[in-house]
Amino acid sequence: MKVVGFVGSPREGGNTEILVEEMLKGASESGAETKIFNLNALKITPCQACERCKINGGECATDDDMQTLYKEIKESDAFILGAPIYMWQMSAQAKIFTDRLYAFFMTGFEEKYGKKDIALTFAQGNPDENAFTDYLNSVKDMYGLFGNVRDPLVAGGTHEPGEIKGNETVMRRAREIGKDLVN
Ligand SMILES: Cc1cc2nc3c(=O)[nH]c(=O)nc-3n(C[C@H](O)[C@H](O)[C@H](O)COP(=O)(O)O)c2cc1C
């Protein structure tokens, strides 16, 4: 059992990273092998819409660090995407990663690599955890193209890096979701 986490915040030690780490801890406690990647630290080019993936059986033609992540996702049983909310949406780092998953769309991904379990988590300054529900549900539905997606975990009212550690409810939920990905 392998679970991979992707962090879409540029802030090391930020709230998103902590949430993804907490989910991975839960998964690890349940016996999974885990790995974490910071998208901001990798060279991931935006999708070039060349459509080569559609004639290459889902293989993306852009040779960058996303090739490593494609491999990790294919080999995983479950994966996690964490992102901060920037301007009412996921960060650009997370969106570029998400767009690149287009390579898997309509190319027999599930038949070849299995149905993944997927968790999504978002950190936002807005204390109202329902502020972006419509948008986040749309993201959840779209990630449903690649597997079974949990309801997004939202950490509201977070501004300074690490602030989320003071929110016991969200931290506990993150750990539970990580466990649930495995069990
Ligand atoms: C460029 C930028 C845009 C932001 N836009 C929003 C926003 O639209 N809504 C919101 O609630 N918080 C917004 N925030 C606050 C972040 O979502 C919040 O600080 C979050 O905890 C950052 O996560 P991190 O610690 O993982 O980097 C924004 C922050 C930045 C830097």
The ligand as a MOL file (V3000), in Angstrom:
LIG
                    3D

  0  0  0     0  0            999 V3000
M  V30 BEGIN CTAB
M  V30 COUNTS 31 33 0 0 0
M  V30 BEGIN ATOM
M  V30 1 C -1.6430 35.2290 -3.2130 0
M  V30 2 C -2.5360 34.8460 -2.0770 0
M  V30 3 C -3.8940 34.8300 -2.2860 0
M  V30 4 C -4.7540 34.4270 -1.2510 0
M  V30 5 N -6.0940 34.3690 -1.5070 0
M  V30 6 C -6.9340 33.9250 -0.5430 0
M  V30 7 C -8.3310 33.8180 -0.8140 0
M  V30 8 O -8.8360 34.1230 -1.8870 0
M  V30 9 N -9.1350 33.3960 0.1990 0
M  V30 10 C -8.6430 33.0390 1.4260 0
M  V30 11 O -9.4180 32.6370 2.2880 0
M  V30 12 N -7.3090 33.1080 1.6890 0
M  V30 13 C -6.4500 33.5360 0.7430 0
M  V30 14 N -5.0930 33.6230 0.9910 0
M  V30 15 C -4.5770 33.1430 2.3060 0
M  V30 16 C -4.0130 31.7040 2.2450 0
M  V30 17 O -4.9230 30.8250 1.6400 0
M  V30 18 C -3.7190 31.2160 3.6650 0
M  V30 19 O -2.7640 32.0450 4.2750 0
M  V30 20 C -3.2320 29.7740 3.7040 0
M  V30 21 O -3.1430 29.3510 5.0480 0
M  V30 22 C -1.8650 29.6220 3.0650 0
M  V30 23 O -1.4760 28.2810 3.1220 0
M  V30 24 P 0.0570 27.8380 3.3890 0
M  V30 25 O 0.3730 28.1880 4.8240 0
M  V30 26 O 0.0850 26.3990 3.1210 0
M  V30 27 O 0.9100 28.5960 2.4290 0
M  V30 28 C -4.2180 34.0550 0.0110 0
M  V30 29 C -2.8280 34.1150 0.2160 0
M  V30 30 C -1.9930 34.5150 -0.8120 0
M  V30 31 C -0.4960 34.5540 -0.5850 0
M  V30 END ATOM
M  V30 BEGIN BOND
M  V30 1 1 1 2
M  V30 2 1 2 3
M  V30 3 2 2 30
M  V30 4 2 3 4
M  V30 5 1 4 5
M  V30 6 1 4 28
M  V30 7 2 5 6
M  V30 8 1 6 7
M  V30 9 1 6 13
M  V30 10 2 7 8
M  V30 11 1 7 9
M  V30 12 1 9 10
M  V30 13 2 10 11
M  V30 14 1 10 12
M  V30 15 2 12 13
M  V30 16 1 13 14
M  V30 17 1 14 15
M  V30 18 1 14 28
M  V30 19 1 15 16
M  V30 20 1 16 17
M  V30 21 1 16 18
M  V30 22 1 18 19
M  V30 23 1 18 20
M  V30 24 1 20 21
M  V30 25 1 20 22
M  V30 26 1 22 23
M  V30 27 1 23 24
M  V30 28 2 24 25
M  V30 29 1 24 26
M  V30 30 1 24 27
M  V30 31 2 28 29
M  V30 32 1 29 30
M  V30 33 1 30 31
M  V30 END BOND
M  V30 END CTAB
M  END
